[in-house]
Amino acid sequence: MPRTMSVADSIVVEATPAEVYAQLSDPTAMGRWSPENLGATVRGDRHGAYVGMVFEGRNKRGAVRWSTRCTVTAADPGRRFAFRVHAIGLRRPLLPGPIATWEYRFEPEAGGTRVTETWTDDRRRWPDAVANAFDRVATGGKTFAQFQVGNIRTTLKRLKEALETVTP
């Protein structure tokens, strides 16, 4: 059976596209919303997202921890932010190869911004049977597409809650 190569979900957040972009385009902050990401370290001294920016993400699923190397592929303030994951490893991302692309789109909508998060499987050279078997071991029984549906929904809900919560 062919695997699903991309999944997405959206939510409306009561904030401007610029405000939402400012939060999601900071890889060091992603750990506040993502159920797996613990944050990131940006390489270089430049602040603010830009195409070509490289960062290393720290991740955790259950007891398993790993790191990834990512490169920003789109940084259009208030409109779109995307990055591709192209190396992975336990302590350091030493194993190169296409892994996944994450994209966030921001569209003005009455009362706020529609945020759409998309995950795309970049492991196109993997045979479907091999990818599906690997995925089920790595996720506890699901394909990565099925697994990412839940991760995306959790990330979007947490982002909405964080941006809409006003502290007195």
Helices and strands as residue ranges (DSSP letters): E 6-13, H 17-24, G 27-32, E 37-42, E 54-61, E 64-76, E 80-89, E 95-109, E 112-121, H 128-139, H 144-164
